Every structure is written in structure tokens, then in C-alpha cells.
């Protein structure tokens, strides 16, 4: 039976490349407050890792997620973003006023964790939106 996707060279290169793409995506997410990058860029990088897996491996993709599941998880990412903002509003502040988050830390640490929370939500939303768009374009989802 002839394999439709990839070749031995492409499969081998893919196996060595994907862990570095995933690691770089996490790096961009975690260092987004201090350097260029953040949730959107990290989500795009991590989403492309899943898209590459689908393109190279086809139906044998390790990182395969259905389009419907991707849309649900993208919604969870949006909820996480809003949850951080609403949590600060429930504490008496404005939307995304990190210094009023109800966590036992000083204001600088609250700011760091608040930004990481919203960037993680944005990352999840962007990543799984890219995956959902990919599977919609290749015709595997409605």
C-alpha cells in the first residue's frame, strides 16, 4: 500500500523538528511579558506544530484533534482570558486590574501572574482556532 503523505526524509525531519517548535512556542508564551511575543504569537507557533503534524502524518497524526474539539477548547481559552478580568472586577477593581487579584502575593507578582493568565488564554484560543481552520480547509470537518 502506497503512503500518501510524507517520505522517510520528511518523517524523520518532522520528528526532530516538532519538539523544538513546541518548546519555542512555550518559550514565547512564558517570556511574552519581557520580550517580543506573547499569547498570540505562541498560539500561532503551537498551532502550526499541530498543522504540520496533520500535513506530514495525515491520518496517523499524533497531535490530531478534531475541528469540533478545537472550537470547544478555543472557547475555554477565551473563558480563561475573561475569567482573569472578571476576577479582578469581583475584587472591586476594573477589568484586568491585576493588583486586585485575590491571590496572596505582592502587586508585582500579581501583575506577572495576571498577564500570564490572559496570555495563556489568548494562546489557547489562537492555537485551537488555527487547528479548527486547518481541519475546515482540508475538508475533514463541516
C-alpha positions as CSV (number, residue, x, y, z in Angstrom):
1,X,0.0,0.0,0.0
2,X,1.4,3.4,-1.0
3,X,1.7,6.0,1.7
4,X,0.0,9.3,0.6
5,X,1.8,11.7,2.9
6,X,5.5,12.3,3.5
7,X,8.6,10.2,2.9
8,X,11.3,8.8,5.1
9,X,13.2,12.1,4.9
10,X,10.2,14.2,5.7
11,X,9.0,12.0,8.5
12,X,12.5,12.0,10.1
13,X,12.9,15.7,9.8
14,X,9.4,16.2,11.2
15,X,10.1,14.0,14.3
16,X,13.2,16.1,15.1
17,X,11.6,19.5,14.3
18,X,8.3,19.3,16.1
19,X,9.7,19.1,19.7
20,X,11.7,22.3,19.1
21,X,8.7,24.1,17.6
22,X,6.6,23.2,20.7
23,X,9.4,24.2,23.0
24,X,9.9,27.5,21.3
25,X,6.1,28.1,21.4
26,X,6.1,27.6,25.2
27,X,9.2,29.9,25.5
28,X,7.4,32.7,23.6
29,X,4.4,32.3,25.8
30,X,6.4,32.4,29.1
31,X,8.6,35.3,28.1
32,X,6.0,37.3,26.4
33,X,5.8,40.0,29.1
34,X,9.6,40.6,29.0
35,X,10.4,40.3,25.3
36,X,8.6,40.4,21.9
37,X,6.0,37.7,21.8
38,X,3.1,36.6,24.0
39,X,-0.1,34.7,23.8
40,X,-1.0,35.4,20.1
41,X,2.5,34.6,18.8
42,X,2.8,31.5,21.0
43,X,-0.6,30.3,19.9
44,X,0.3,30.7,16.3
45,X,3.6,28.7,16.7
46,X,1.9,25.9,18.7
47,X,-1.0,25.8,16.3
48,X,1.4,25.4,13.4
49,X,3.0,22.4,15.1
50,X,-0.4,20.7,15.0
51,X,-1.0,21.7,11.4
52,X,2.4,20.4,10.4
53,X,1.6,17.1,12.1
54,X,-1.6,16.9,10.2
55,X,0.1,17.7,6.9
56,X,3.0,15.3,7.2
57,X,1.5,12.4,9.1
58,X,-2.1,12.5,7.7
59,X,-4.5,10.2,9.5
60,X,-1.6,8.9,11.6
61,X,-1.0,12.3,13.2
62,X,0.0,12.1,16.8
63,X,-1.3,15.6,17.7
64,X,-4.6,15.1,15.9
65,X,-7.6,17.0,17.4
66,X,-10.9,17.2,15.7
67,X,-12.2,20.5,14.5
68,X,-15.2,20.4,16.9
69,X,-13.0,19.7,19.9
70,X,-10.6,22.5,18.8
71,X,-13.5,25.0,18.7
72,X,-14.6,24.0,22.2
73,X,-11.0,24.3,23.6
74,X,-10.7,27.7,21.9
75,X,-13.8,28.8,23.8
76,X,-12.1,27.6,27.0
77,X,-9.2,29.8,26.2
78,X,-11.5,32.8,25.7
79,X,-13.1,32.0,29.1
80,X,-9.8,31.9,30.8
81,X,-9.0,35.4,29.5
82,X,-12.3,36.7,30.7
83,X,-12.1,34.9,34.0
84,X,-8.9,36.8,35.0
85,X,-10.6,40.1,34.1
86,X,-13.8,39.3,35.9
87,X,-11.9,38.1,38.9
88,X,-10.3,41.5,39.3
89,X,-13.7,43.1,38.9
90,X,-15.2,41.0,41.6
91,X,-12.4,42.2,43.9
92,X,-13.6,45.8,43.4
93,X,-11.3,46.9,40.5
94,X,-11.5,47.4,36.8
95,X,-11.4,44.7,34.2
96,X,-7.8,43.2,34.2
97,X,-6.6,45.3,37.1
98,X,-4.1,42.8,38.3
99,X,-3.2,44.4,41.6
100,X,-6.6,43.5,42.9
101,X,-6.5,39.8,42.0
102,X,-7.4,37.7,45.1
103,X,-4.1,35.9,45.4
104,X,-1.7,36.2,48.4
105,X,1.2,38.0,46.6
106,X,2.6,41.5,46.3
107,X,1.4,43.7,43.4
108,X,4.3,42.9,41.1
109,X,3.8,39.2,41.4
110,X,0.0,39.6,40.9
111,X,0.7,41.6,37.7
112,X,3.0,38.8,36.4
113,X,0.5,36.0,37.1
114,X,-2.4,38.1,35.8
115,X,-0.6,38.7,32.5
116,X,0.5,35.1,32.2
117,X,-3.2,34.1,32.8
118,X,-4.6,36.2,30.0
119,X,-1.7,35.3,27.6
120,X,-2.3,31.6,28.3
121,X,-6.0,32.2,27.5
122,X,-5.1,34.0,24.2
123,X,-2.6,31.3,23.4
124,X,-5.1,28.5,23.8
125,X,-7.7,30.4,21.8
126,X,-5.4,31.2,18.9
127,X,-3.8,27.8,18.8
128,X,-7.1,25.9,18.6
129,X,-8.7,28.4,16.2
130,X,-5.8,27.7,13.8
131,X,-6.3,24.0,14.2
132,X,-10.1,24.3,13.6
133,X,-9.5,26.4,10.5
134,X,-6.9,23.9,9.2
135,X,-9.3,21.0,9.5
136,X,-12.1,23.0,8.0
137,X,-10.0,23.9,5.0
138,X,-8.8,20.3,4.4
139,X,-12.4,19.2,4.4
140,X,-12.3,16.9,7.4
141,X,-14.9,19.0,9.3
142,X,-18.1,20.7,8.4
